[in-house]
Amino acid sequence: MQKQISRKIIFYLFILLFLGTLSNKEISKLNLIKTNSFEITSLSNFDDTEIVNDLFEYRFKNLFFLKRNEVIEIIKSHKTVDDFDIFKKYPSNLIINIKKTKFIALAKKKGIYFYVGSNGNLIKKKDEIYDLPFIVGYFEINEFLKLKDSIDKSDFNFSNIKKLYFFQSKRWDIETDEGIIIKLPRDNLEKCFKLLLQIMNENDLKNIKNIDLRQNNQIVLNG
């Protein structure tokens, strides 16, 4: 027992003596503190700077003990993220694949401009400039996504919309780039857009300013 203790003491003294003879530069070469390497890739044009900064404290944690849920919560806190995957590549790499949400409209609330993301989030507008339809009124995100889905299922081109007007009755009007106001009903939007395309293809709308589709089986064109 005493021999074992003596051997341990000699071993620790040797380590201390060894470290004491190394310069700071040589100690750094030993890489005594292994940091995690974050590799973030994107399926779209994505600025990952803020996410990297938020994850910085985890660079010094052992990857084996890194809690996946904590990383997920940090990523989810960024409203521009639509979808993501996380992979642990042992021993020290954390790989994150991120898909950024698509900006589909522009809105203004309490004097602040926001982008409306396809993930249902409002993202505060920065310096970027996007040519997007502008939503007028205190709209509900779910109602807008419902409208967008109906448009996408039709052959109507969403990019031809200049403005969207939301009413408390949960009904929409849309204004095209040509200045035509289209009054939509609250329900049966998919059927409505098919009818709208038929009207636009079969009629000369050069002098038309309003298309009213709110009444069943009735279309009103106003110049």
N, C-alpha and C positions, 0 to 999 in steps of 0.2 A: 504493500500500500504506500509506504513512504517513498519507494523508488518511483512509483507512478506519479506521485505528487511532485517529486523532484524533477522528473522528466517534463511535466507540464510547465513548471516554473521556468525551466531552461528554455522550453519552446517559446513561451511568451516573451522572455527576455530577448531571445533571438529576433522575434518579430519587431519588437520595439527598437532594437538596435538597427535592424535592417531599414525600417521606415525612417529612423532618425538620420540615416546617412544619405537619404534621397533628397534631391532638390525638389522644389515645387513643380517644376516642369516634368520631372521624372514621375512624380506622384500622379500627375494628371494623365500620364500615359497608362497608368494601371487601370484607369476607368473604373474606379471603385464604386461610383454611383452610375448605374446603367439607367438611361432615360428611355421612355417609350418613343417610338417614331410614329407620328401620325401621317398617314398617307390618305389624303382626301381627293377623290376624283369626282367628276361631275358629268351628268348626261346632258347638261345644257350650260349656257354661259353663266357661271356661278362664282360669286365672290365669297370665298370661304374664310376671309380674314377674321371676321367676328366670331365664327364658330371655333376656329383655331385658338383665338385668345381665350374663349370661355373654357376650352378644354386644357389650357396650358397647365393647370395645377395637377392634372392627371399624368403628366409626362414623367413624374418622379415616383409613380406607383407601380408596383409589380404587376405585370399584365395578368398573372394568374389570379390575383386578388381584385382586379379591376371589376367593379360592378357594372354590368351591362345596362341596367335600368337607369343608373345615374347619367351615363353617357346619352342614353335615349332621351331623357328629360331635357338635357341641355340642347340637343339638336331640335327637339320639338318646340322649344321656346322661340325658335327663329321662324317667323311666319312665312318666310319665302321658301321654306322647305316643303316640297310636295310629298316625296317618298325617299327612303334611304335604306341602305343595308350596312350592317356592321360585321366585320370579320376580325378575329384575333389571329394574327400570324405569329406564332410563338417562335422565339422567346420574347421579342420586344417590339413587334409592329402591330399597330391598330389601323386597320384599313376601313375607311368609310366611303361608300358610294352614295352620292346625293343627286337627287333630281329636283331641280328648282321648279316652283309653280309657274304657270304661264299667266302673265298679266293680260286680262281680257277686257277691262274697262277702267275708266277713271271716274272718281266720285269726290265730292267735297262734303265734309262733315265738320260743323263748328269752326268753319274758316280754314280747315286743314285739308289738303288734297291727299287722296289715297288711291293706290292702285287696287283693283279688285282681282284677287288671284283665283285661278281655277280650283284651288283647294278650299275656297270659301273664306279666306282671310282677307282682311283689309291691311295693306302694307303702306306705311307712310311714304309719300312720294319724296324722292331725293332729287338729284340733278338730272337724272336720265329723262329723256323725252321720248315718249312713245305715241304713235298715232292710233289712239283708241277712242271708242265711243264714250261719250260723257253721260253719266246717269244723273238725272235731275229728280229731286225729291228724297224723302227719308225712306229709302227702300229697305227691304228685307233680303239678306244674302240668299236665303233658300229660294225665294221667289225669283230672283234674278237668275240663279243657276238653273231653275226650272225652265225659264224662258230661253236661256242659252241652249239648253239641251234640245228643246223643241225646234229651235232654229237649225241646230247642227244636224238634226234628223231629216231636215228638208233640204232642198237645193237653193234656198235663199242664202245669199252671201252675207254673213255677219259683218264682214269688213266694209260693207256698203252702208252701214248704219252710222250716222253722225251723233245722234242723241237718243237717249231712252228716258221716258217720263213715267215715273211710278206714282200711282194713286193709292189712297188709303183703302180703297175697295179691292186692292191687290190686282189691279188691272194695269196694263201697259199701253203706252203709245210709243211708237218709234218714228224717228225722223231720218230719212235717207240722205245721202250726200247730195241728191238732186233737189232736196227741200220738200219732199212729199211726206206728209204726216199720215201715218197708218194707225188707225184706232183699232186695237185688238180687244177681243172678248176676254173674259177672265178664264174660261175653260176651253177645252178642245183646241189647244194652240197648234198642235201638229196638223190637224185637219185645216185649220185656218191658214197656215203658211202654204199649204198645197194649193188652196183656193187663191191666195194672194199671187202666187207665181203664175197661175193660170190667167188671172186678170192682167198681170203685167205683160205676159207674152201675147195676149190676144187683143190688147187695146193700146191705142196711142195715148200715152199719159203725158204728152208734152205740156198740156195746159191744165193738168190735174194737180191740185194742191193737197187734197185730202182723200183718203180711202177709208171708209167706215165699215168695219167688219163685225161690229158689236152685236148686231141682230142676227138671229138664226135665219138662214136661207134668204138673206137680204144683203145686198151690197150697194153702198151709196158712194158715188164719185162726185166730188165737188171741185170746181175750177177756182 
